[in-house]
Amino acid sequence: MKKVILIAILILHALCIRAQVNTDRLLRVGSNALYFSDYVLAIQYFNQIIKAKPYLEEPYLYRAFAKIFLEDYYGALSDINTVISKNEFIPRAYYARGYIYNRLKQYADAERDFSRALEFSPDNVPYLIGKLESYDYLKRYSDELDIINRLVGKTGDPQITLEKGRVQLLLGDTLAAFGTMDSLVGSHSHLAEAWGGRAMINMIMNRGDSALADYNKAISLKSDNFTHYVNRGNLLHEKNDYSGAIADYNKAVSLAPNDEKALFNRSLIMIEIGDYNQALKDLDRILKNNPNMYEAIYMRATVSQKLGNHTAAINDLSRVIGRYPKFVPAYEARAGSYNALQKKKAAFGDMQAIIRINAENAKRHSSTKKEETDSINTDIKIADEESKISDWAKLFDVSDSEEYGNRFKDNDIRGAIQNRNVEARPQGDFVLSLYRRQKDIETDSYFSSLLNETNRQLKGSYKLYLVSEEISPTDAIINHLFKNIDMLSGRISKEPQDFYLYLVRGIHYAIVQDLDSAVDDFSRAIDIKNDALAYFCRAVVRRKQFEVMSANIQPDDDKNRSTAKPDNKKILHEVELILRDYDRAIELSADFSFAYYNRANMLTRAKDYNAAIQQYTEAIKSNSNFAEAYFNRGLTYIYSGERSKGIADLSKAGELGIYDAYNLLKKITK
């Protein structure tokens, strides 16, 4: 993630420095920016509030959240400490600080903060997961198990149950772990991880055939967990099924290219079948990432000997002996290489060392004193299931909405793009913007006669674009936007009936996430002129407001009225306002395909799939190259059970440039 460069306070001068700073408004607008992943912009808003009213704790708290998303943990920690110094009764502050401490590897401090947060909200799942993560890092497995048992009852999440089995294993209770995994297989037979978890315990219990059957099932469920392939490869290796084992190790390496166990196990089997060059490549890869894996150093020495490279073998064996001075096989091997190079004196020295070490060992065995001699385990490695707790312990994960994901990630369209794993998420709404990405320039599918006429009326002072991926504004763009807003406000004071000034200023406000002001400007524009684009823009911004309202990202325990969860009546009213604006845009411009498309997206969110399909179809009638409409209609058909129609639409979307469609097609057709 790019380092955040904080912008000079003057950037917001035009908008925010007035006789009186409206902190409530700035806090709301900053929260909007935070929700829509505009973290740098959000920080600027919170900076303004802090400058005007440094005694408030909320702007410090929200600024800390923005810094956490930017992985500026030390900056966030400073802000959270300020919050707690001002008000020690904010549970989210302790939660956020605990999250930061876990990232900074200060696990005991993190555990204390999560415990403090739980004093205010004992059943809060994110707080419990945060504490669970701390216990895992601290290896306090009994305490971890207590929390897991609470979470299993509260969430019913099978991933939590998997974690329970893992912790039971760490506590040495193999039978309990098997019972947990066996139960999970019974209740979630579609879950590859459940079968893989039970398979691993069967391996530990020396039930090889049962383990193999479970791994076969896990892999048949399209598992992408490399440990499943490593361990099935081990089981096949034991059965002398070399081709099957190699295929599984190859798959594991493709999923986890630098995993030591996968590479090491593959090198062992390559040594057995005499493919020393491949074995050497695998061992070199391991040691490039972990130069101190002595098992790999020792095995590389043995391979070098087999290839006749005794100098390399001696170098590696000397490293092993330096670390394990009583490891007899290393002396024996090095003596062999010395002899091959006619270095008889060095070989004799190693043989003398072997005699001395064996004598010392015999003496120890005959006495009451017992010490272990040096040894290196060069057997195959069992790949352990790793904890997934850190994947769950995410602070207010609001940057990716359920349907749309993060819109600010660039697409990579090189290579075998069908193999780039994507999720089945619809394409986002179209918005009117002052900026567009390069991909929007390279296609003519975003043409609109309505927009062309508006741009003609603007006479080059501004140019508007219809885009489906909004850019994340840079500091230069933000500076420019606020200057324009000030300039447009001055012009509006002189020309209060100019429709285009309100339209353009509303678009500026929307980009900087001042959604209330944007709606006000679009409404004023509509009062002046009954225009389809103005209705369209107002619908888009109202949808953003609705999304923020519905997300309810603030925990209930903060008791902040402004973020209370909306009731169904309020939700229905907001949806009605949005749909009504799209309807009005369509009435005024019947061929405006983007209004049909955005309206269909709203209907899809409401799970009214038949109506959504009809609206996507109308969009496609108006624009036969509307890739996003084909993509979303394809997904909607699949949701509705019309698989063949969905496949046809996804294929068309891929043809028109939405490359994610190819990965989805690959999954669906399999």
N, C-alpha and C positions, 0 to 999 in steps of 0.2 A: 504494500500500500504506500502511495506517495506520502512524503512528509508534508504536513500541513504548514503552509506559510500564512501566518495571521496577517490580515490586511490592516493598514493604518485606519485609525478610527475615523478619519475624514471621509472614508468611503460612504458611511451612512449619514454624513453631515447634512446632506440636502434633505433627507427624509426624516431623520430622527431628532436632530438638535433643534428644538423649538423652545419657547419660553417654558413649556412644561412637557416633559417626556411622558407619553402615555404608556406606562410600564405594562399594564394589563394587555394592551393591544400588541406591544412588542413581544411579550411573553407568548401570546397566542400564535403570532406569526412565526416566532422562532421555533415553537413546538411543531408547527406545520412543516417548516424546513427540516427539522429533525426527523419527522415521520417519513418525509419523502427523500431521505438520504442526502440532503444538501447540508452536510455537517459543517463545512466551512462557513456557509451562509448563516446557519443557525448560531454558530459561535459569535459571529458579528452582532447579531441581534442581542444575544445575552450579554456581550461586552457593553453594549449601549445601556442596558438596564443597570448593570453593575456600576457603570460610571455615574449614572444619575442617582441610583439608590443602593449604595453598597451594603446597606444593612439588611437587605432582603436575602433570604437563603435560596429561594427557588431558582433564580438565574444561575447561581453557582452549581446547583444540582443538575440542571439541564445542560449546562456547558460541560460538566463532567461526563454526562452521557455521550455528548457529541465527541468528546476526546477519547472516550473508551472505544467508540465505533472506529475512530481513526487510529486506535492502538497507541495513543499517547497516554500510557498508564501513569506515568509520574505526574504529568500535568493534571490528569483526572484526579489523582490521589490528593493533590494540593487543594483542588476545588472541593472535594468531598470532606476533607478535614475542616475546611472553612464552614461548610454546611453544618457539620456536627457541632462545631464550636458555637454556632449561632442558635442551633436548635437540636438538642440531643434526643428528640422524640420522633424522628423521621425514619421509619424502618427501611425504606428504599435506599437511604443513604448508607446504612450499614450493609445492606445487600450489595450495593454497588462497590463499596470499599472491600468487602469480602471477595467479590469477583476480581477486583484489581489485585488484591494480595495473592490470590491463587495464580494469576498470570505472572506475578513477580516472584513466585515460589516461596512466599512467606505464609506457609500453610497454617501454622498455629495462629497467626494473627487473623487469617481468613476465617478459620473455624470460630474464633471468638466473635467476629463481626456477624457471621451468619446466626450464631446463637442469640446475639442481641436482637437481630431482626426478627427472629422467631419468637422472642418474648412478646412482641407486639402482635404477631400474626402466626400463631403456632401451627396452623395447617396450610400455610402458603407453600405450594409445590415448588416454585422456583427457589425459594429460600432453602427448602429441604434439600433440593438437588445441589445447591451450592455447598451446603454443609457436607453432603455426601462426597462431593469431589474433594474437599479438604481432608476428610477422613481417609479417602483412598490414597491420596498422596502421603499422608502421615502413617499409612499402613495400620490404622486403627480399625481392623476388619470387623471386630465384634460390634463396635459402635456403628460402623457402616451398615452392618447387617440389620441392626435395630431400625435405622432410618429406611432401609430398603423395604422392610416388612410393612412400615407405615405407608410407603409410597405404592406398594403393590396393591394394597387395599383401596387407596385413594384414586389411582390412575388406571389400573387394569392394563397398563402398558406392558406388552410382552418383552420389550427391551429391558425394563426394570427387572423382570423375572430372570432374564438371561444374566443380568448383573448379579442377581442373588445367587445363582448357581456358581458363578465365577468366584464370588466371595466365600461361599461355603467350601469350595476347593482350597482356597488360600488358607482357610481355617483348618484344613485337614479332614473335613467331614465329607468323605467321598460318597458315602451312602446317601446323605441328605442332598448333596449336589445332584446325584443321579435321580433321586426322587423329584427334585425341582424340574430338571430338564425333561424327564419322562412325562411329567404332568403337562409341561409346556408343549411337548410334541402332540399330546392328546388334544389340547385346546386350540393349538395354532399349527395344524399340520401343513398349512401352506407356507410356513415361515422357514426358510432355509437355515437361518441361524439357530433355530430350535433343534433341528436335526444335527447340525454341526456341533452344537453344545453337548448333546447326548453322545455323539460319536466320540468326542474327545474323552469324555469320562469312561466310555467303554474301553478306549485305548489304555487309559490309566489303570483300569481294572483287568487288563490283559484279555479282553474279549474282542480279539481281532476281527472275527467274522461279523460280529454285531456292529463294531465300529465301521467296518467297510460298508455294510449295508446302509448304515445311517449317512455316511458321507456320500454314497451313491444317490441317496434320496435328496440330500441337500443340494448336490450339484445338478440333479435333474430339475430342481426348482430355480435354475438360472442363478445360482449363487455367484457373487463376485467377490467373495471373501477368500483371499489367497491362502489363508491357513487351512481351509478345507482341501485345497489341492495339494499343499505340502504334505498334510497328514495322510491323505489317501495315497499319495505317491509313496510314502513310507510303508504303508500297509501292502501295497502292490509289490514294492521292493522285497519285502519279507517273503512274499509268495513267488519270488523270482520272475515276476512279470515286468521285465525291464522296459519293454516298449511302453506299457501302460504307465509305469512310474515316471519315465522320462517325459511322457506327454503331460502328466500332471505337474511335474516340476517346471516344465516349460510354461505352462499356463500360469502357475504361481508367479514366475519371474515376470511374465507379461503384465500381471496385475500389480506386482510390487517389485519393480526392477532392481532395487537395492536391498531386498530383504536377505539377511545373512543366512537364515535357515534354509530358504529355498535354494540359494546359490550353493551353500555348503553341501546340502544333500545331493544336489545335482552333480557337484564335483565328485562326490564319493562314488556315485554310480558310474560316472564317466571313467573314473580310475579302474573300476571293476571290469568294464568292457574294453578298456585299453584306449579310450579316446583322451589321451593325456593333454593334447593341445586345448581341447574344450575345457577340461578340468582346470588347466592352468589359467585360462581366461576367467573362469568363475572365481577362482581364488584371488586373482589379481583384483577383480571388481570388489570383492569383500574387503580386501586390505587397503584399497584406495579410500574406502569410506570409514574403515575401522582398522587402523594400522596395528592395533594391539590385540587382535583376535589371534591368540597363540595357537589354537587348534588349526586355523587356516594357514598360519606361518609354517607349522610342522608339516601339514599335508602338502603345501607347496614345495617344501624341501624334498619330500619323497617323490613328487612328480618330477621335479627338476632332476633328481637322480636317475629316474627312469628314462628321461630324455637325454641323459648324458651330460647335463649341465651341472657338474659337481661344484664349480665355484659358487654358483647361485645357491645350491643346496647347502654348502658350508656356511654361507652368510646367514641364511634363514635358521639353520640349526644352532648357530652360535647365539643368535637372538633368543631362541627358545631356552638354551642352556643358561644364558645370562639371567633369565627370569625364573627358570626352574632348574637350579643347579644340581638337583638330585634325580632328574628325569633320565633314567638309564637308556631308554630307546633312542633318545636324541644323541647321546654319546656313541652308541653303536652305529647309528646311521652316519654320523659325522666321521667316525673312524673309517667306515667303508668308502666315503668320498675322498678322504685323505689318501687312502691306499690307492684309489683309482688315479689320483694325481701324483703318485709316487712320493708322497710326503709321509715317509715311514715314521719319522720321529713324532710328528703331530698325531698320527694314528696310534702309536704306542702310548702317548700321553693320555689319549681318550680311553684306551683299554685299561690303563692303570687306574684311571678315575672310576671306571666301572667296577673293578675289583674292590677298590676302597669303599664305594657306596654300598655294594652288596655285603661287604663285611660289617659295615656299620648297621645295615638293616638286620642282619642276622643277630648281631649283638643286642639290638633293641628288642627283637622278638623274644630273645631268651631272658630278658629282664622284665621287671614290672613296669618300666617306663615305656609308654606306647606313643609313637609319633607316626603320623602319616607321611609316606614318602611322596615326592613330587609326582604328579601324573597329569596327563592331558586327556580329556574325553573327546575322542575323534569319532564317536558313534553318530548315527543320524540324529537330527534334532527334531523334537516335537514342537510344532508351532502352537504357542498358547493363544487362546482367545484374549484379545486386548479389551480393556475397559473402554466403554463408550461414554463415560460420564461427562468428559470435557466437551463432547458434542452436544450434550443437553444443556450444559450450564451456560447458556447464552443470555446476556443481559438484554431484556426487552427487544427480542428479535423482531423488529417491526419494519426492517428495510425490505423484506421480501414478503409481499402479500401472498395469500394462498394461491390466487390465480395468476398473478403477473410476474412474480419474482423481481429480481433487481434489473431495472431497465437501463442501468448505466454501464453494463458490461459490454465490451466490444466483442463482436463475433469473429471467430477464427474460421475461415472457410477453406483452409488449405488441407490437402491430403485426403485421406479416407474419412470424409466428414460424417458418414453414416455410423462410424464407430465412436464418434464423440457423444458421450452419454448426455442426454437431455431429459428433462421432465416434461410430461404432457401438460403444459400450461398454455392457455390461450394468449394470443398476441394482445398487446395493450390498446387502449383507446387512441384515436387520433386527436390531436390538439392543434390549435393555431399558434404558431410560434414565430419569433424573429430569427431563429437559428435552426439549422438542420444538419444532420450527420452526412458524411460522404455518401453512404449507401442510398440516401434519399435523392441525391443528385444524379445517380447513375440509372434511374428508372423514370419512366413517364407515367407510372401508374398512379401518381399522386396529383394528376392534373385536375383542376376544377375551374369551370368557366366562371362560377360565382366568385372564387378567389381571384381569378385573373382580373375581373372587373373591379374588385376592391383595390387590388394593387395598382390598377390604372388610375383610380381616383386618388390614391396616395401620392401619385406623381413623383415617385422616386425618393420621397422623404423617408419612407420605410418600405421594406418588402417582407411580406408575410408568407409563411410556408405551412403546409399541413404535414405533420410528422407523427410517427407512432412511437418514437423513442426520444424523449426529451433529454437534452444535454444537461449535465451537471455544470452549472455556471462557474467559470474561473473567476479569479479575483478581478481581472481586467473587465470581464463581461459584467460582473456585479457593479463595479464602479460606473461603467457606462450606463447600465440600466437605471441606477438611482439618479444620475445626472439627467437622463431623458425624462424620468418621472417628474422631476422638478421643473424642467423646461415645458413639458406638456401641461403641467398644472398651471403654469403662468399663462400659456396660450388659452387654456380653457376659461380662465378668469376673464379673458378678453373676448372669447368666442364661445359662450356657454351653450350654443345650440349646434355645435359642430359634431356630428355623429362620429366621424372618423377619429377625432381626438380622444373621445371616450373609449372607442373600440381599441385603439392602439395602447392607451394608457392601461386599460384593463388587462391587455395581454402582458404588458410589463409587470403589473402587480402579480399576475398569475405565476410568472417565471420566478419572482422573488418570494413566492409562497404567501403573499398577503392576500389570502383568498377572499376575505370579507370585502376589501376594497375593490378587488376584481369584480365580484358580483355586483357591487354598487355601480361600477362604471358600465358594465354591460347592461344593467337595468336602465341606466340613464340613456345609453345609446338606443335601446329599444323604444324608450319613450319618445325619442326624437324621430326615429325611423324604424318601421317594421321590417327588420332585416334578418334573413336566415342565418348569416354568419354570427350575428350578435346572440341570437337564441342558442346557436350551437356552442359558442364560447361559454355562455352562462351555464349551459347544461354540463359542460366539461368541468368547470370549476365547482359547481354544486356537487358533482359526483366526487370530487376530491374532498370537499367538506364532509360529505356523507361517509367517505371511507375513513377519515380521521375520527369522526364521531363514533362510527360503528366499531372501530378497532378497540376503543376503550383501553388504551395502553397503560393507563395509570391503575395500580392496584386499588381495590376498594378501601383498604385500610388507611389511605391518605385522606379520605373523606373530603375530597375537593369537589364541590358541586359542579364546577365547570367541566369535569370529566366523568360525571356519573353516567352509568350505562343507559343509553336511550331505551324507552319502552317501544313496544311494537307499533303503537299508534304514531309515534314520532317518526319511526323508520319508514312506515308506509307513506306518511306525508312527504318525507324528503324524496323517496323514490318517485312518487307521483309528480313532484315538481320537476325532477330531472327528465322523466319521460315526456312530460307535457312540453318542455322546451324543445326536445328533439322532434316531437310531433309538429310543433309550430314551424321549426326549420324545414321539415319535409313539406308541409303545406305551402310554404313560400318558395321552395325550390325542390320540385319533385324528383329531379335527377341528381340531387346532392347525396352521393353514395356514402359519404363519411358519416352523415347523420343516421342513415339506416344501420351502418356498421356499429357505431357506438351504442345505438339503441339496442341492437342485438346483444352486445356485450353485457348490458344491464340485465337483459332478460335471461342470459346465461347464468349470471350470478344468482338470479332469483330461481334458477333451475326450471324456468319455463322454456324447455328446449324446443318444443314445436314452434312457439312464437318466435324464438331466437332464429331458428332455421329459416323461417319465412322472411325475417328481416335481413339476414345474411344474403339470401337469394335475391332480394330487392337490390341490395348493394352491388351484387355481381351483375345484375341486369343493367345497372347504370354504368358499371365499369368492369368489363370482361377480364381485365388483367389485375383485379384486386386480390393480390396474393394473401393478405391478412384475412380477408373474408373467406377465401377458400380454406385456409388453415383452420380458422376457428369453426367454420361450418363443419369441416371434417371431424374435428374433435367432438363437436356437438352431436353429429350423427353417431359417432362411436358411443358417446354417453347414452344415446337413445337406443342403442342396440342395432343400428343399421350399419354394420361393419363394412360392407362392400362400398356403400356410398361414401363412408368416411375415408376409406383407403383411396378412392378416386380423387377426393378433394385434397387430401394430403399430398398425393402425387402431383396434382396441379400446382399446389402451393410451392412444393420443392422446385418444380419447373420454373416458376415465376420468381424464385430467389429466396424463399424461406428455407434455409438449408437444414434447420432442425427437423423438418418434416421427414428427412431421409432416415434419421435415427429412429424416429417413432414408427415409420413404416417397417423398418427392420424388426423392431420389437413385435409389432402387431402381426406381421406375416409369419413370424416364427411361432 
